[in-house]
Amino acid sequence: MKEFDISGKVALVTGGTRGLGRSISLQLARAGATVHAGYFNNETAAETFRKEVAEAGIRCLTFKANLMTSSGIQACHDQIASGRLDALVYNSATGVHKPLHDLTQRHLATVWQVNVGAFFDLAVKVLPLMQPGARIVAISSEGAHRAVDHYGAIGSSKGALEALCRQMAAEWAGRGIGVNVVAPGLLRTDTLAALPDSERRVQAEAAQSPLRRLVSLDEVARVVHFLCSAASDGIVGETIVVDGGKRVSSLSV
Ligand SMILES: NC(=O)c1ccc[n+]([C@@H]2O[C@H](COP(=O)([O-])OP(=O)(O)OC[C@H]3O[C@@H](n4cnc5c(N)ncnc54)[C@H](OP(=O)(O)O)[C@@H]3O)[C@@H](O)[C@H]2O)c1
């Protein structure tokens, strides 16, 4: 089915060498895309990723860029040497896990800069590289839709990210560019492991999900793949929730 085919496409995945971004980069590259996977400062993860890619024989190039700086945004643009970008996946994020009364404007400014401001700068920067049929997919989270413990800074940034994507989707549909959001449930990544109560969160998430487990990174990556393909042409400005049914269910059996 050619509508699902993304072979020969050029994709840029931010935060693309570890965690969910790694799974997205590998998914798109295994499907035949040339993937440019950006990272910020985790050299160890980037090196591991490079070895994995070399062993798999897929086309996945890594590059370092701090998206909080204009030179980092420029580096993303310049990385696309072919001058044509078919898919931008904005997966980078940062966070400060504190209750609102312990947050400062500085915390908010940093989180919002990486999670929303840099996405805006990058999307506008690479827009001239995108032809009709190109896609933008941003990664959000549950906190965009409801209050989550110690998640005020991140959740509010993700809410803004989704609103911005809806606006982009409407404004850029006329250019033939599709913009959508994927909002995963809790994922087993380094970020989760670093939280002091990570196992409690995993148990709670699994208990609230009809699947009785967390969704996997690959399950989320496959939805991103779909949104990067022509098969998703009719989906415009939507947020696709991939949380195993937690959002739509309150069943206890
Ligand atoms: N983990 C979860 O439970 C969960 C649940 C729902 C949604 N999400 C979302 O899924 C996405 C991936 O989450 P994750 O847990 O895999 O990873 P993460 O810890 O949130 O980090 C994502 C990536 O962002 C990059 N990054 C951070 N600051 C940056 C900057 N200034 N410039 C460029 N890149 C920067 C990091 O680069 P380095 O590798 O160099 O550090 C990292 O690869 C995020 O958008 C997150 O909000 C996560």
The ligand as a MOL file (V3000), in Angstrom:
LIG
                    3D

  0  0  0     0  0            999 V3000
M  V30 BEGIN CTAB
M  V30 COUNTS 48 52 0 0 0
M  V30 BEGIN ATOM
M  V30 1 N 8.7370 9.4680 29.2710 0
M  V30 2 C 7.4050 9.5770 29.3960 0
M  V30 3 O 6.7810 8.9490 30.2570 0
M  V30 4 C 6.6290 10.4510 28.4350 0
M  V30 5 C 5.2300 10.4030 28.4570 0
M  V30 6 C 4.5060 11.1790 27.5730 0
M  V30 7 C 5.1730 12.0110 26.6820 0
M  V30 8 N 6.5300 12.0600 26.6860 0 CHG=1
M  V30 9 C 7.1990 12.9470 25.7280 0
M  V30 10 O 7.9270 12.1420 24.8280 0
M  V30 11 C 9.0920 12.8490 24.3910 0
M  V30 12 C 10.3130 12.0170 24.6460 0
M  V30 13 O 10.3990 11.7360 26.0250 0
M  V30 14 P 11.6230 10.8790 26.6180 0
M  V30 15 O 11.1970 10.5050 27.9970 0
M  V30 16 O 11.9940 9.8260 25.6460 0 CHG=-1
M  V30 17 O 12.8800 11.8730 26.6480 0
M  V30 18 P 13.1740 13.2370 27.4390 0
M  V30 19 O 13.9780 12.9630 28.6440 0
M  V30 20 O 11.9190 13.9860 27.6390 0
M  V30 21 O 14.1730 13.9890 26.4370 0
M  V30 22 C 13.8640 14.0700 25.1050 0
M  V30 23 C 15.0080 14.5480 24.2890 0
M  V30 24 O 15.0440 15.9790 24.3350 0
M  V30 25 C 16.3580 16.3560 24.0350 0
M  V30 26 N 16.5660 17.7320 24.4870 0
M  V30 27 C 16.4310 18.2260 25.7450 0
M  V30 28 N 16.7790 19.5250 25.7560 0
M  V30 29 C 17.1360 19.8550 24.4910 0
M  V30 30 C 17.6250 21.0230 23.8680 0
M  V30 31 N 17.8440 22.1590 24.5560 0
M  V30 32 N 17.9170 20.9890 22.5310 0
M  V30 33 C 17.7440 19.8530 21.8210 0
M  V30 34 N 17.2610 18.7170 22.3430 0
M  V30 35 C 16.9790 18.7110 23.6620 0
M  V30 36 C 17.2380 15.3470 24.7770 0
M  V30 37 O 18.5470 15.2920 24.1540 0
M  V30 38 P 19.7720 14.4330 24.8050 0
M  V30 39 O 19.5210 13.0160 24.3860 0
M  V30 40 O 21.0400 14.9570 24.2310 0
M  V30 41 O 19.6840 14.6420 26.2840 0
M  V30 42 C 16.4250 14.0640 24.6570 0
M  V30 43 O 16.8900 13.2530 23.6150 0
M  V30 44 C 9.0820 14.1790 25.1170 0
M  V30 45 O 8.4970 15.1660 24.3150 0
M  V30 46 C 8.2140 13.8910 26.3330 0
M  V30 47 O 7.6130 15.0560 26.8640 0
M  V30 48 C 7.2810 11.2870 27.5320 0
M  V30 END ATOM
M  V30 BEGIN BOND
M  V30 1 1 1 2
M  V30 2 2 2 3
M  V30 3 1 2 4
M  V30 4 1 4 5
M  V30 5 2 4 48
M  V30 6 2 5 6
M  V30 7 1 6 7
M  V30 8 2 7 8
M  V30 9 1 8 9
M  V30 10 1 8 48
M  V30 11 1 9 10
M  V30 12 1 9 46
M  V30 13 1 10 11
M  V30 14 1 11 12
M  V30 15 1 11 44
M  V30 16 1 12 13
M  V30 17 1 13 14
M  V30 18 2 14 15
M  V30 19 1 14 16
M  V30 20 1 14 17
M  V30 21 1 17 18
M  V30 22 2 18 19
M  V30 23 1 18 20
M  V30 24 1 18 21
M  V30 25 1 21 22
M  V30 26 1 22 23
M  V30 27 1 23 24
M  V30 28 1 23 42
M  V30 29 1 24 25
M  V30 30 1 25 26
M  V30 31 1 25 36
M  V30 32 1 26 27
M  V30 33 1 26 35
M  V30 34 2 27 28
M  V30 35 1 28 29
M  V30 36 1 29 30
M  V30 37 2 29 35
M  V30 38 1 30 31
M  V30 39 2 30 32
M  V30 40 1 32 33
M  V30 41 2 33 34
M  V30 42 1 34 35
M  V30 43 1 36 37
M  V30 44 1 36 42
M  V30 45 1 37 38
M  V30 46 2 38 39
M  V30 47 1 38 40
M  V30 48 1 38 41
M  V30 49 1 42 43
M  V30 50 1 44 45
M  V30 51 1 44 46
M  V30 52 1 46 47
M  V30 END BOND
M  V30 END CTAB
M  END
